[in-house]
Amino acid sequence: MTRPSVARVYDYYLGGSHNFASDRAFAREVLRVYPELTAISRDNRDFMRRAVLYLCSQGVDQFLDLGSGIPTAGNVHEVAHTVNPRARVVYVDHDPVAVTHSRALLSGTGGVVAISGDLREPRLVLRDAMLLGDLDLTRPVAVLLVSVLHFVGDQRGPAELVAAYMNATVPGSYVALSHARSDGKRDAAATEEVYNRSRSPSPMQFRSTGEIQALFGDLTVVDPGVVHLPRWRPELGEDADPEVGEDYPALAGVGRRD
Amino acid sequence: MVLTGLPNPDQLAVAWARAVARTSHTSMSRRALRAHLLVLAGTLLDAVAAEKFDPTGPAGVGAALVAAHFTEVAALQRTVTALGQQLGNCPGAGGGRLMDVVGALAAGFAQALRDRTLAEQERISASAFAARIAAEQARWNSEARFEAVFADSVIGIGVGDIDGTILEVNRALCEMLGFTAEEFRAHPIWEFIHPDDTPGVWEQVKSLLSGAIDNVRFDKAYYRKDGAEIWTHLVLSLVRDQQGRPRFVVAMVENITERHHLQTQLTHQAMHDPLTGLPNRTLFFDRLDAALDAGSDAVGVCYLDLDDFKAVNDTLGHDTGDALLRAVAQRLSAELGRDGHLVARMGGDEFVVLVEHSTGVEHLERVAQTALDTVRRPVVIDGHPIVVSASVGIVQHHDAGSASSAALMQAADTTMYWAKADGRDRYAVFDAERHRSDVSRFALSARMPDALARGEFVVQYQPLVRLTDQQTTGVEALVRWQLPNGEQLPPSRFIPLAEDTGLIVPLGRAVLADACRQGAHWLAADPTMRLLMSVNLAARQVRERGLVADVVQILADTGWPAELLQLELTESEFMGTTEDSLAVLRDLSDIGVRIAIDDFGTGYSNLAYLRRLPVHTLKLAGPFITRGTTSDTDETDDVDLEIVATVVRLAHILGLSVTAESIETPAQLTRLRRLGCDTGQGWLFAPAVHPKAIPGLVHAPPWSMDPSPPH
């Protein structure tokens, strides 16, 4: 395990130990450039939790988590099962170690599977999700692209990818996505450079606010729109109005197919 | 023991939550976090207040924090700080007890974090290991599949380095070429060059090895280890390394020997004549076209046709005919092929010799002479010697004046027929002028049937004049071809063609009907116009069945009296008559039709023979008249004059009348009258004229009237 992996580096950001020396070395390099990334990563996980709960409240009970990584605290099925124990979740990742680990962790959990797949191949991913994950495309599905599309270059057409997945679903389906932005904090954008060096687990491409909004195509973006991660439907209480700078480096939103 | 000043669990939980929130990723909302910490706060407060310190409770709280994924060190640090702030000022909690509780909590946290870290490390390592095993298994499976494909394929497969060294070969390739794998490795691919390799193919292989192209495919012959030759279809593909540099070459070799031989055989069959084994016309034209395309003027052909080969087939049978053709083919090929000439069979009994580098017509004549000599040598078939000859047409390319092979061969064909016409067993050399005339004759004869239908053939009439009183007693019907462009062709231009094609039969019938109808027309208009109608007959008409019936029919249709019809045959045609033809003439004579011998004096008639023929008139040929009657000073003229006199005398003895043709001068007229010639025709009187002019000529002849009496 000499090459760092996106999933294991992310696990390290989140305080996990599912990682190796090469992953930690790369993660520390990123954190030296942008120490707040661990906090941003937590915000991202929090967004995912809120988004899953929101989608459950909208009656969605099938989740396709693309680029799921290494299961750590608060995974999609754990969050969903708190309100709907029968919710079905298909985790997809192209990292064989992540998938193997997910399977080990999920063994015995009904209705949840981890499959190996490249999210840039929608046809294959959807086929396997149906065959191996019992995903039912005749009923609404939530497609999760949480903090993953910035690992897909422009040449592969990220907006076309979103459209390809959503076109396979029925109306009432959703996509929830979060994405690093290029027009935010300058030192945040510097992480992009670290990821684009050699020995990086994957090159990265930050996108502007307009580009991120465009990823939703002709879907209906639900309230409050495409916003800074912590501002997407924060929970009541002291988090109701989180203090977030205008240059916060990541955006999130949820779109619905009508 | 109840301690005063301690916060209640709610207060502690709120402060604690505020302290640790956002220190770690816990996946809990703030409310859920407070609820979680409320339970733990109660445990801690109990431990502080307990009479006897028990580390189990606080240690469990430390472990619970880790379980809630407070895995960051900051979470512990802030927890300790928060507990100090909330509990440190309580009088009862001071001193050792708080430190005991915090110590136990920290120990529990550390123990749990260590356990968690080790567990996670173990899990991720196990996953990584399992993933690698799975990947290796997949690779092994894929390699095993590839190995099976490589080893068991019926197609020969070889892998080589880009310097041409062979690294791996499969069983099929070893069996195909008869070498072991070790032997292959000892021979670089360059040693497999075969003399039949397509030119340029090894250059392509080199550019493949250099990376310029990615694959090459071609058919190629190999020598097996045992020396046998096999044919293969070969596909070479370049394998590059990750940087795109050429690394290996994979060769896929399919044995196509059978297919190749079948193809070769089919090609040979398509190009050769099955009977004689000689190249056929397809191959001949390929070679001729190639030679002409090369721009060579030195190309010549000798077109050879056996004389009377049909007679061999008809009398000795087709098997003998075939054997003869085979023998002639072999001899020609042996005699002329030796000099590098291509001898081909064009079909039937026709052969052609292609001389690609002729030095001129003399060269071609020598080739033709050799061919004639070769054909002439007797061929013994089933013990019987058979002697045949041939006719050869010779054409030198630039003489034919045309670039196309088809035109060249047409010229050769025509020239061969000249040799036939000139008497066979000889060659003829192409002559452009003669060829042109042949071509225009051909065009003319092709037009003739259409012209007959359109009425382009018109009949004109030349008066036949009784010499004693210069009265018109008859007319000769003469056909002309009135072309649409106004040109008028004399019979000499088209009658021979009509005889060749057989059109003479319907044409002759039409002329005869025209003439009789015209005669009847004159007679009906003027009863004094009882003219003898003299019409030419071709030998072919006489040979044709139904002439007598035709004549009877025409006479009946037109009402023309048979005794006023005279049919003329030339002397040479009479000489060639058979008994059948003679019978026809007798039948005509029997119904009252007069028969005249035209052009008398040009042949060599046995005068005595005339007695036995159904003939009524002799027509003395024009040249004979001209020579014998023009001048009276020349000695030769005296002889001719004497001959004419003798003929006239003899004819009269036999009871035949005599007509002189081509009388052009009054002197000729005077002499012929003196010799006792009965009638005459010629320009002195009138040329052949339109039928409307005849009545005028009959009643008011412009040629007289000098009725100078005979001496």
Interface residues (C-beta under 8 A of the other chain):
Chain A: M1 R8 L14 G15 G16 S17 H18 N19 F20 A39 S41 R42 R45 D46 R49 I70 T72 A73 G74 E78 V79 P96 V97 A98 V99 T100 H101 A104 L105 E235 G237 E238 D239
Chain B: R22 S24 H25 T26 S27 M28 S29 R30 R31 A68 H69 T71 E72 R116 T117 E120 Q121 R123 I124 A126 S127 A128 A130 A131 A134 A135
